[in-house]
Amino acid sequence: MMKASFPAFLLMGSMALASCGSKEQEAEVVEELPIVTVDVAKQTSVPQKKTYTANVEAENLNNISPATPNRIKRINVEVGDHVRAGQELVVLDSSNIDQLRINLEQIEREYNRASQLLEIGAGTQQAVDQLKAQLDAARSQYNNLLENTVLRSPVSGVVTARNYDPGDMTGSMPVVTVGQITPVVKVLINISENDLATVSQGMPVDISFDAFPDHTISGKVQRIYPTIDPATRTFSVEVRIPNTDEKIKPGMFARVATDLGAQDNVVVPDRAVVKQTGSGNKYVYVLHNGRVDYRQVQLGQRLGDSYELLSGIADGDTVVISGQSRLADGVEVEVLR
């Protein structure tokens, strides 16, 4: 009996030792800490050079239409034609104006006759006054229709749109549109509310165009719009661009580079910034007393291999720059020296 039980005793002991060893190994695996490398966030004076995109617009855009609907008799211009101020662009049907002219001439004759009768004592002042009122109304109606029978350009510029053909009846759209593109054109850029204090009227800017990759033009801020869009928290700034040679066309894509001075902001290595999965949020892990804290950040400019941060990190914070894949808020870590 003693001999038979001895191997069993050894087997049970071996199993117990193996079980203890397995638990110790599991404990060692659980206790292994994520290994990270770190760097220090530093506050630096960062030049606030920002680029905004916009489409080129004409300095002035005139939509030319008659005051009342009428049939188009003739259109004297095509899209792209240069026109001068006062030039005849569109001629409309004049059949109504002929009738108004006949009516005006009739009233004018009656008024003159009544005035002559009043002078010799055969008429009344009341009759003269009534005819004078009718004459003024008829003349105003005639002049208004005459003005809207021949449409002229109010400015010198280029025809940018033509929406009808001869024979069409005018409607809600302008017959033609004339854009003034010389000596300047303009762009409207939307600047952040935070940059309001750094933008001033007359401030110089540099403008480049996709159509002219190697060409940059100097412009300036013409006006700053007084209201901020509550949806985007931006305000519009109008930039004027010299265009005496008419090289720049309305609708071109422009990039406006601004120099808004310098601002003291925290800068961290780009490797410290991690994008949150499933969203556009950015965050940085900060090391404190052996553990990491999750900090959501707002990015500014990319500066080579670093990022300017507008919020979330303070000067001197120790930030994790590698090993973030195993991290979570509050996790204890081991720093690789």
Buried (B, 14 or more C-beta within 10 A) or exposed (E): EEEEEEEEEEEEEEEEEEEEEEEEEEEEEEEEEBEBEBBEBEBBEBEBEBEBEBEBBBBEBBEBBBEEEBEBBEBBBEEEBBBEEEBEBBBBBBEEBEEBBEBBEEBBEBBEBBBEBBEEEEBEEEBBEBBBEBBEEBBEBBEEBEEBBBBBBBBBBBBBBBBBEEEEEBEEEBBBBBBBBBEBBBBBBBBBEEBEEBBEEEBEBBBBBEEEEEEEBEBEBBEBBEEBEEEEEBBBBBBBBBBEEEBBBBEBEBBBEBBBEEBEBBBBBEBBBBEEEEEEEBBBBBBEEEBBBBBEBEBBBEEEEBBBBBEBBEEEBBBBBBBBEEBEEEBEBEBEE
